Amino acid sequence: MLWSKWAYKLMLPVSWTTEGLTTIADLALIDPKVRVSASYIWPTTWTKAQLYNLQMQKTVTSHHLPWTYYGPGPGQPWPHFPPTWPLPPWRQTNGFLNDYYDDEGWWALAWIAVYDVTGNRQYLETAESIFDDMAKSFDTTPCGGIWWDKAHTYVNAIANELFLDVAAHLANRAGGAKRQYYLDWTERQWEWFEGSGMINSDHTINDGLTGDCENNDGTVWSYNQGIILGGLTELGKATGKKSYIITAKKIADAAIAALTDAMVYSMMLANRTVEQTEANSRADFLFDNANSILTSDRNTANQLSLIWSGPFEAPANASKHSSALDAIVAALSV
């Protein structure tokens, strides 16, 4: 598998690794051959990722774009730290926890996806322990919700959406009192998020909140539209309430209308759109993206790139390839 070759050549950034892991797990759910051929990836990633010594720093631009920089390491050290920045110290991560709650949320969703494929409770318990760390941040901000980071610099959409999404997924997989525990968290978080102001009048979601807890009018990133759909869909399943699905449909339709270009995280939108109760009404959107990738954004080595409408843009990397692959998997799931 191309992703696994990239992943084990060097330790990839957190979002790349979790993105690839989730995509492969989603494909394994619908293809028994992949379930067999990918079986080594789950335990290998679970073991190796926890041992990685992290040298990382994140920053948010004036346009609310998060940039992640990684220090020198084996193979190709990318993305480089800017020359004027002092390198942060290497630090041993605590399992799958680090200084950023969005990273933790991506890991939790990835391990839930792996649990769905394998039924191995080790992966579900890993997600539960990650959630516990995220929950410690809840309501410690001046705005409510959770922080983006443990340095308490920003309250944004993605960390809070991931917190909701993880809780909702766990509610549908835990038994007994745990199920109600996670369901209570999900409903509590959704009540806050819905009233936070980050969902604008167009039913799309801006990047975060100002220091005064107002919508910062930040960029409407595709991943912020996608993750919330997964959380609302899981919440609808857990409660049987159609209101969550109706809200998800509004966000999905608004996002599809506003964000038709292939962006690095557009696969999250496509993938979560599949989870809608009426996903078939959006099948053409998924099929069109998948067909465009296969016909216009693929090289002779079957590597996929960033611009889904083509032409193929070299070099391919794990992030570009797994994003495009996830869109194909979404179409296959309809």
QUIRAVEN-V306500 format. One record per backbone hydrogen bond with DSSP energy under -1.0 kcal/mol. CO is the residue of the C=O (numbers start at 1). NH is the residue of the N-H. Records with the same first field share a line. If there is no record, write none. Layout:
CO: NH  NH
This chain:
1: 5
2: 6
3: 7
4: 8
6: 10
13: 17
14: 18
15: 19
16: 20
17: 21
18: 22
19: 23
20: 24
21: 25
22: 26
23: 27
24: 28
25: 29
27: 30  31
31: 35
32: 36
33: 37
34: 38
36: 39
38: 41
40: 44
41: 45
42: 46
43: 47
44: 48
45: 49
48: 51
52: 93
54: 91
55: 71
57: 69
59: 67
61: 64
65: 61
67: 59
69: 57
76: 78
79: 70
82: 85
91: 54
93: 95
94: 97
97: 94
99: 150
100: 104
101: 105
102: 106
103: 107
104: 108
105: 109
106: 110
107: 111
108: 112
109: 113
110: 114
111: 115
112: 116
113: 117
114: 118
115: 119
120: 123
121: 125
122: 126
123: 127
124: 128
125: 129
126: 130
127: 131
128: 132
129: 133
130: 134
131: 135
134: 137
135: 138
137: 140
145: 139
148: 101
149: 152
154: 148
155: 209
156: 160
157: 161
158: 162
159: 163
160: 164
161: 165
162: 166
163: 167
164: 168
165: 169
166: 170
167: 171
168: 172
170: 173  174
175: 178
176: 180
177: 181
178: 182
179: 183
180: 184
181: 185
182: 186
183: 187
184: 188
185: 189
186: 190
187: 191
188: 192
189: 193
190: 194
191: 195
193: 196
198: 206
200: 203
204: 200
207: 157
208: 216
210: 213
214: 210
219: 221
222: 226
223: 227
226: 230
227: 231
228: 232
229: 233
230: 234
231: 235
232: 236
233: 237
234: 238
235: 239
236: 240
242: 246
243: 247
244: 248
245: 249
246: 250
247: 251
248: 252
249: 253
250: 254
251: 255
252: 256
253: 257
254: 258
255: 259
263: 266
265: 268
266: 270
267: 271
268: 272
269: 273
270: 274
273: 276
276: 279
278: 281
279: 282
280: 283
282: 286
283: 287
284: 288
285: 289
286: 290
287: 291
288: 292
289: 293
290: 294
291: 295
292: 296
293: 297
297: 305
299: 302
303: 299
307: 310
317: 321
318: 322
319: 323
320: 324
321: 325
322: 326
323: 327
324: 328
325: 329
326: 330
327: 331
328: 332
329: 333
331: 334
